[in-house]
Amino acid sequence: MKKIIILLVSISTISIAQGQGNTKIDTAKSVIKWRGSNLFKFNEHYGTVKFLSGKMSIKGDSITGGKFVADMNSIMNTDGKYNEMLVSHLKHQDFFDVEKYPTARLEIGNIKHEDDGQLEIEALLTIKGISKPIKFRSTIEKRPDMTLLKSKFILDRTRWGISYESKGLLGSVKDEIISDAIEFEVIVVTE
């Protein structure tokens, strides 16, 4: 009888442990896609940034939190225009100052699961050592071998002190003004 009770307790513990905890992301398959342009969208660039690490907190079938680190040295321009020059400038002090701030971080603070299967996420995003709250919507796609969390949002880069050629700066030449809005599409894949 004692062995049966120990077996039942062990099975229950394993079931509970599998239903909650932290799941690491697959950094090779997860990606941050970015898109920026000048103010009037005559000239735009897009590319990717890779994740250095990340984990999602899961309870049952629900994501309850997460912490993610982006490798800012991995910034790539994939539109084929001015590749090396543009990437070098994005890593410069004018933009992300990658030498001083090699990573960006996002920590999920609150998740609201909506009836249509979407998530409304509140998080703290840290870029260049500046932390600001953001909100965005995500969808979850569950596959037999992985879970995908897909998000799309737009950020105002000036909130993180990235003001190079911003429309808010006096004296900028109109054709060269860079939009303050950066579009992001983030795909997180669990291991």
Disulfide bonds with the S-S distance in Angstrom:
none
